[in-house]
């Protein structure tokens, strides 16, 4: 299963961003978002190291709520 994770941009260096979600920080490439303006504080969907789309804070929080429910139910375990 492929899964994108909503993360907030906390630093930008060229086409690379440091993103954070729930205390976890990861670097993500902004290369696929060249046509969009991205800034500190923006939320992006991160998949395999690439920010694949911008999203609003409400959608990011809703996605995290769904992820938390899946993990709590045990459905995410193999």
C-alpha positions in Angstrom: 0.0 0.0 0.0 1.3 3.5 -0.8 0.6 6.2 1.7 1.2 10.0 1.6 1.7 11.7 4.9 0.6 15.3 5.4 3.4 17.4 6.8 4.1 21.1 7.5 7.1 22.9 6.0 9.4 24.3 8.6 12.4 25.2 6.5 13.1 25.6 2.7 16.4 25.4 1.0 16.0 25.6 -2.8 13.9 22.6 -3.9 14.3 20.8 -0.5 12.1 21.3 2.5 12.3 20.2 6.1 8.9 19.0 7.0 7.3 18.0 10.3 4.3 16.0 11.4 3.6 14.8 14.9 7.1 15.6 16.1 8.8 13.6 13.2 10.9 15.6 10.8 11.8 14.5 7.3 13.4 16.2 4.3 11.2 16.3 1.2 11.9 17.4 -2.4 9.7 20.3 -3.6 10.7 19.5 -7.2 7.2 18.2 -8.2 5.6 21.5 -6.9 7.6 23.8 -9.2 4.5 25.4 -10.6 3.1 26.3 -7.1 4.3 28.8 -4.6 5.2 27.1 -1.3 6.2 28.9 1.9 7.1 28.1 5.5 4.1 26.9 7.4 2.4 25.4 4.3 1.1 21.8 4.5 2.1 19.3 1.8 1.4 15.7 1.2 4.7 13.8 1.3 5.2 10.5 -0.5 8.5 8.6 -0.7 10.5 11.8 -0.1 8.6 14.1 -2.5 6.0 16.7 -1.7 3.3 15.8 -4.2 0.6 18.4 -3.5 -0.2 21.4 -1.3 -3.1 21.0 1.1 -4.8 23.2 3.6 -4.4 22.7 7.4 -7.9 21.4 7.8 -7.3 18.6 5.3 -4.0 17.8 6.8 -5.5 17.5 10.3 -8.4 15.4 9.0 -5.9 13.0 7.3 -4.0 12.6 10.6 -7.2 11.8 12.4 -7.9 9.0 9.9 -4.4 7.7 10.2 -4.7 7.7 14.0 -8.0 5.8 13.9 -6.5 3.2 11.6 -3.5 2.7 13.9 -5.6 2.6 17.0 -7.9 -0.1 15.5 -4.9 -2.3 14.7 -5.8 -2.4 11.1 -2.5 -1.0 10.1 -0.5 -4.0 11.5 0.5 -6.9 9.4 
